[in-house]
Amino acid sequence: MMTASILSSFTSFVSPAMVSDASGDHGGNASAHLANMVEHVGIGPKWVLLIVFLPLLGFVLNAIYAATSNKTKLPAWTTIALLAASFIATLAMFLSYEGTPYTVHAFDWFNLHYGDKSFVANFSFYVDKLTILWMLFVTGLATLIALYASEYMSHDIGAGYCRFFAAFGLFVFSMSCLVMGDNMLMLYLGWEGVGLCSYLLIGYFYKKPSAVAAAKKAFIVNRIGDLGLALGIYLTFVHFGTIQYAELFANETLHNYINAAAVGDFSGIPGEAQWIALLLMIGAFGKSAQFPLYVWLPDAMEGPTPVSALIHAATMVTAGVYLIARFYPVFLISENALPIVAWIGTITAFLAATIGMAQFDIKRIMAYSTVSQLGYMFAALGMLSTTGAAFHVLTHAFFKALLFLACGAVMHGFAGQLDLRKLSGVAWMKGWGIVGVTMLIGCMNLAGLPYITSGFYSKDMILAEAFITPGYRLIGWILVITAIMTAYYTFRVFFRVFLGEQHAEPGEDFHGDDKSDFHPHAPGWAVNTVLITLATCSMLAISLAYIDKAEHHGWVGSMVAESTASFHSPYAGAVYAAHGGGELHAVAGPVGHAAPGTVLGMDAHKGMILVSGLGAIFGVFVAAYFHGPKGWQGLFVGGRTEAGKCRMDAVAKRMGPIPRMAENKWYVDEFYAMVLVTPLRVIAHVFHWIDKLLLDGLVNLVGFLPRVFAWIIRPSQSGVLQGYAVSMVGGLAILLFVVLVVVMRAGGVA
Amino acid sequence: MTEKLAILWPEIFLFIATCLVMITGQWPSRAIRAFTPWICAVALFAAFGAAMSSPGSGSAHGGMFPEIVPYAKMLIAAVGMLILLLLSGTVDRELEAEVDAGKPFSSIRSNRGEFYAFFMFSLTGLMLTASADDLIWLFLALELTSLPTYIMVAISTERKKSLEAAVKYFFLGALGAAIFLYGFALIYGATGSTNLSEIATVFATQTANGGISSLGMIGLLIAIIGIAFKIAAVPMHFYTPDVYQGAASPVAAMLAFVPKTAGFLALMFILGTVGWNDGTAGGGHLPVAIEATLWIMAALTMTVGNILALLQTSVKRILAYSSIAHSGYMLVGLIAGPGIIGGPFYQNGLAAVLFYLLTYGIMTVGVFAVLASLEHRNGDEADDMDDIRGLCKSHPVLGWTLVICTLSMLGFPPLLGFLGKVGLFTSGIAAGQYALIVILGINSAIAACYYLRLVAAAYIDDKGKVSSPVYASPFATRKIAGVVSAFFVLFLLVFAQPMINGAYNASKYVPAVAGEVEHNDHTDRHTQSSPAKADEDVALTHKALID
């Protein structure tokens, strides 16, 4: 029922758009833009392959280092150099891009033709602006984080160091295959590849049982999503006869469906075609940690922090967003997929934020924050704002990587200490100034402080979209509340860990006898360089919102507009009109489309700046009041005097069991264990015994019979020459007799 | 004559090398003796190159299999090189040790020259089989392939068992040869020709006029059953386990590939004379009697091979029975035939067989290479299941080679053997041989029992307490052969397309067209394709040789 109403809103949104489009320059054909895009897919230059294969070379070299027991920092430098080269190649790809998508062929992989059909999935790469956008931050961040890891992982120099950087290279290779592949099988290869690397890196400390359990959990939960993806690919092939992007998006049937969907008529689109999007969506939910498959991501923080920053915050978890953006045409033809995506995203964003507020482990807070922010991206995708989603992916990649790396620096410096109750005033300690400042910049971005942070612009675009797209106002308000909660939990960390009086207890990695003897170990140049670079990038990303603002709603919008994620033509009129663009506004006027695009009686964007901006500031002050130290550091409202004591403690006591429940993640893991894991275990035991008693018996019998037979005919292999000769001639005679007399008589052939 | 020469260059290179190694193998200088295998390698490389640029055999076969020669000879040269790697150190080990210790070299006791010469002779014969266009040529080529292997078995080890195996192999081989030669004679009697394409024309004419004559049919059946000895198919399979076990592992690897390839090529040519277009308009069937014979042979061969392998504890005997079973699998491809002319690879049984020969050659060399690389203190080769227990731990490279190649023989996806088997399955289904495909499926399952036993022994089992532990043998090239094979088994799945294309092109089959009337036989021959005359010349030369 819920989805039905959303659906009607989707179609009601689309229909006036079609009317308004008559005055636009795109014509009445909804798929014209897409068709235009993929019609002229060219052949790209071969050097683009370097982007993909240099990281793979890194993997190979590191494997060799491991085999030769290298005990230097060579693995790190090799990886950094190759990743940097890959990033430069990506930049070159970006700068040399001439506006038409192209493919680059590495080698034939599957190239089967039968009759008039074919199954082609070559090792080839598809480059359009969406690919470039993703590859820019994937390779760029990978380079920076490799540099960070060169210092962070230095306590493990030797086999572990090689293993880490080998998996690191393999990850970037897989991610490149995922993003750049020109067919769904390549995407799947990359998808599984990043899953494998994630598993390997979460379980990097394989002697630690919790790390092993987390790695298994991540892998298994992802399998559920992967099943959806695999079935989606299968169904795509069955229905459209191809899994190559260029062919799929040029497919005439698909275009007919899009044109039908654009006027709200889903009756002519077979259920099979609509299911593709739903199945792909499940894959995206698994990889991008959306409800109900988000449970693996917080546990994934067992891996080394650079891994959390790169894989579990910036790149891999955005693969689900990429998947949906890439297959946006396929999602548009499904009646229910996009509303489900929007709601799941919203629920995830809200739920994860509530859990994040109650955690004490700063890395886990960041993990839940990642889940929550991914929820924003999915909500944006569901609300027909691929631009908003992609923009938030980009800004989030920078500031969340920054936050993780800053937390990682704290963890590294304080012997594994992550509990915000046991740290205070870190920013004032000697050598920690840079970490403090960059952490502040990251927190401001995540909280979305108005105008001065890039996180504000990208989040604002999503929030405004909720009020522009009809039927999503409720989502809009939930996301606004979530934004306030985000500001609160983000600054809760900052006020408690970085400000106030200096206090630190070492974590579990401290092996000294006397804890008072502990001296934190300030980060070195590599870590500081990376932190400063990322903070700068986060701030510079603000400018992206102003490039191409009038036409495409920012630079990211211009990137998305020239890719398959664009749903340009049919909706353009309505989307821009509702955004209050000058002349375009007039377009929407006549069809009476002004009403949905308002917040509190104001234009959506202006209103949202007010609401979300003030909300963020409010959230910061709440955090300051409950967690901030006394004086200016707590914005003059804080009251904390000691590291572990703040006003929140008293409030939490009065709230009864709720904080504890939130801290325990609303018992979702326990619920899954009870509903899924335990019954499966019981069934497994039952089948184990069935297998052991019944099937093994049968199998043994079946295995036994040929042996009996063998034992009977074995004497024929007596080893006696004459016997063999007689057998041969006898066999010849019998065979001839059987064939000539029996078969030919029966067959009636002379 | 020059046309003929154009396709015979690979054989000529091998023959030159044969003559050279007979001399260098006996040379008193150690360096030159050690150079012997290199001559073989160079010749094989040259033969490979010559085969690559070979013009096919359009003329030689009168157009029956116009494209088979380049692929077949490249296959033979390539696998030949792998086997050559394996052969090093098989003979003269004690003698060379004595020479190292200061004793003078005795050319009487040295076997190196003969050993490599016979190896090259055998490969020459194998290549000649691929070029054959005449029954007599075919017979001579088959015997040239087999005769050297008898002696190679005998001299491959110092043990009596090798001699026993060689004697058995020789007598039974002679019996097999006598049987198919008798078949050839009957075919000649029924058709009046020894030229394969002429025979094909006569059979096509007879078929058009009411069926192949009984004499010709019996001749064909006897020839087919006789050639079954070469591929170790029921009822000619008895020798296999005894001979494999008696021979040294490198020679056993050669026995698994060389005669089998010769046999399958010969069977293709013989079956090509009657064609796969009997019965319905769509084609795809051999004459009933021949199909029934092959059907029974295929079903029995795989079943007997796989079932008897279950009871073995000797790895070599397991591999011998598995070699029998693989012949059974490949017979399915022969029964399926080339499918519709110009049809896709997966419907083409002949292409599947040609590709499977390659995959089988590679994986079997891999497994034997592992056995050849292990030996007991007393110099005996590894053979018992106990010898490979815990191999992945004690000798990781050898262990994993064994695991990979064995899984491939089982047809485990995504390894090379799987790819080979897929072609056999699909072509059988395309030809409507459902019962046979079910038998093939069941046999693949039975085969899993003993292949997985090998894998488990190497990978899972612990070394335990063994009375006579095994050590790595000092010949690095054997290990290299194994690693190269394992590498191909792993990675050819991605890059197999050129080889599949090669096999597909090579399997091109042009059925003979029926002549007008039977009594017009003589003119018929002359109105045929023009190279037939050149063939006659050669055929006459051969007859003269025989006389």
Boltz contact constraints between the chains, C-beta under 6 A:
constraints:
  - contact:
      token1: [A, 108]
      token2: [B, 497]
      max_distance: 6.0
  - contact:
      token1: [A, 114]
      token2: [B, 344]
      max_distance: 6.0
  - contact:
      token1: [A, 706]
      token2: [B, 307]
      max_distance: 6.0
  - contact:
      token1: [A, 706]
      token2: [B, 310]
      max_distance: 6.0
  - contact:
      token1: [A, 706]
      token2: [B, 446]
      max_distance: 6.0
  - contact:
      token1: [A, 707]
      token2: [B, 310]
      max_distance: 6.0
  - contact:
      token1: [A, 709]
      token2: [B, 307]
      max_distance: 6.0
  - contact:
      token1: [A, 710]
      token2: [B, 307]
      max_distance: 6.0
  - contact:
      token1: [A, 710]
      token2: [B, 308]
      max_distance: 6.0
  - contact:
      token1: [A, 710]
      token2: [B, 310]
      max_distance: 6.0
  - contact:
      token1: [A, 710]
      token2: [B, 311]
      max_distance: 6.0
  - contact:
      token1: [A, 719]
      token2: [B, 242]
      max_distance: 6.0
  - contact:
      token1: [A, 721]
      token2: [B, 168]
      max_distance: 6.0
  - contact:
      token1: [A, 721]
      token2: [B, 171]
      max_distance: 6.0
  - contact:
      token1: [A, 724]
      token2: [B, 172]
      max_distance: 6.0
  - contact:
      token1: [A, 724]
      token2: [B, 238]
      max_distance: 6.0
  - contact:
      token1: [A, 725]
      token2: [B, 175]
      max_distance: 6.0
  - contact:
      token1: [A, 727]
      token2: [B, 238]
      max_distance: 6.0
  - contact:
      token1: [A, 728]
      token2: [B, 235]
      max_distance: 6.0
  - contact:
      token1: [A, 728]
      token2: [B, 236]
      max_distance: 6.0
  - contact:
      token1: [A, 731]
      token2: [B, 235]
      max_distance: 6.0
  - contact:
      token1: [A, 732]
      token2: [B, 225]
      max_distance: 6.0
  - contact:
      token1: [A, 736]
      token2: [B, 221]
      max_distance: 6.0
  - contact:
      token1: [A, 739]
      token2: [B, 289]
      max_distance: 6.0
  - contact:
      token1: [A, 739]
      token2: [B, 292]
      max_distance: 6.0
  - contact:
      token1: [A, 739]
      token2: [B, 293]
      max_distance: 6.0
  - contact:
      token1: [A, 743]
      token2: [B, 292]
      max_distance: 6.0
  - contact:
      token1: [A, 744]
      token2: [B, 289]
      max_distance: 6.0
  - contact:
      token1: [A, 747]
      token2: [B, 288]
      max_distance: 6.0
  - contact:
      token1: [A, 749]
      token2: [B, 288]
      max_distance: 6.0
